[in-house]
C-alpha cells in the first residue's frame, strides 16, 4: 500500500510553509518581522478558510443533516454514559 498526498495533507503543508516563509523573510530581509509573519499568516488563514468552508470535509451538504444513532458515536465523544452491557 503506497501513501499518496491528499488535499488536506497539502493544506497542512501549505500552512506550515507559509508561516515558515514569513519567519524566514522577516529574519533575512529588511521587511519587518511582524509584517512578514502577519502577511504570510493571512495566506495560512486563506488556506484554512478554503479547506473548511469551500472544500469542506463532507461529501454533500445533506451529510450535515443526518442524525447519528447513539450506538454509532465513539464512547470517547459520547456525553451520555451507558449502562453495563448485557
ZAPA-677166 format. One record per residue: x, y, z of N, C-alpha, C, O in turn; residue in three letters. Coordinates in steps of 0.05 Angstrom, whole numbers, plus 5000, padded with zeros to 4 digits. Layout:
<recs>
XYZXYZXYZXYZALA...
</recs>
This chain:
<recs>
501749775000500050005000501850255000503550295018UNK501450414980503150654977501650894987499250934982UNK503051075002501751315012501751524990503751574977UNK499451654987499251874968498452134983497052115003UNK499352354973498552614985495652674979494752654956UNK494152744999491352824995491153124998493153265005UNK488753234993488353524994489053645021490453845022UNK488253515043488753625069491653605077492653755094UNK493053405066495953395071497353645058499053765070UNK496453715034497553955021496754205036498354395037UNK494354225047493554455062495254495087496254715092UNK495654275101497354285125500254365118501554525132UNK501254255096503954335087504054625079506054765085UNK501954725066501855005058501755195081502955405081UNK500355115102500155285127502955305139503855525146UNK504255075143506955085155508955235137510655375148UNK508755185111510655325093510255625092512155775092UNK507755715093507255995092508156135117509356355116UNK507756015140508656135165511656125167512956315177UNK512855905158515755885158517056085140519156195146UNK515856125117516856325098516656605109518356775104UNK514456655123514156915136516356975156517557185157UNK516956765172519156795192521856835178523457005186UNK522356675157524856695142525156965129527257085131UNK523057065116523257325103523557545124525157735120UNK522157525147522457725168525157735180526157945188UNK526457505182529157495194531357555174533457665182UNK530957495148533257515130533157765112535057825099UNK530957915113530758155096530258405113530058385137UNK529958625099529358875113526358905119525559105132UNK524758715110521858725116521558675145522858495157UNK519858825158519358795187518358505192516758385178UNK519458395214518658125222515658095226514457905217UNK514458295239511658285245510058295219508058145216UNK510858465200509358495174509658235158507658145147UNK511958115158512357865142510657635154509357495139UNK510757605180509257385193506257435190504757245185UNK505457685194502557745191501657705163499457605158UNK503257785143502557755115502257465107500257385095UNK504257305114504157015107502156865126501256655119UNK501656985149499456875166496756905152495056735155UNK496457125138494057165122493756945100491556855095UNK495956865089495956655069495056395083493456235072UNK496156345107495356105122492356105129491055905127UNK491356335137488556365143486856305118484756185120UNK487756405095486356355070486256055063484255955054UNK488455915068488455625064486555485083485155295074UNK486555565108484755435127481855495120480255305121UNK481255735112478555805104477655645080475355545079UNK479355615061478655455037478155165045476355035035UNK479955055062479654775070477154715086476054505085UNK476354915102474054865120471354935107469454785110UNK471255155092468655255083468155225053465855195045UNK470155225037469755205008470054904999468354814984UNK472054775008472454495002472454335028474454215036UNK470154345042469954225068470253925068470153795047UNK470553805092471053515094468553345092468553115102UNK466353445080463953285076463453255046464253425030UNK462253035038461652985010459453155000459553254977UNK457353195016455053345008453853485032454253395055UNK452453705027451253855050449153685063448453745086UNK448053495050446053315062447253145085445853055103UNK449853105083451252945104451153095131451252965152UNK450853355130450753505155448153485170447953545194UNK446053395156443353375169442753095178440653065191UNK444352905172443852625181444152605211446152705223UNK442252475224442552415253444252165256444051975240UNK445752155277447451925283446251785308445651915328UNK445951525305444951365328447051375350449451375345UNK446051365375447851365398449851145398452151175407UNK449050915387450850685386453250735367455350605370UNK452850915347454950965328457051165337459151195325UNK456451315359458251515369460451385385459851215403UNK462951445380465051325396464751395426463951625432UNK465451215443465051255472466551495482465651625501UNK468751565470470351785479468852045475469052235491UNK467252065454465852315447463052315459461752525458UNK462052095469459352085479458952215506460352135525UNK457152415508456752545534454952375552454652435576UNK453652175541451752005556453151755565454251605548UNK453051695590454251455600452251225596449951245604UNK453151005584451450785580451850585603453950575616UNK449750435608449950235629451549995621452649985599UNK451749795639453349565633452049405610449549385608UNK453749295593452749135571451648875581452748755600UNK449448785570448248525579448248325557447348105560UNK
</recs>
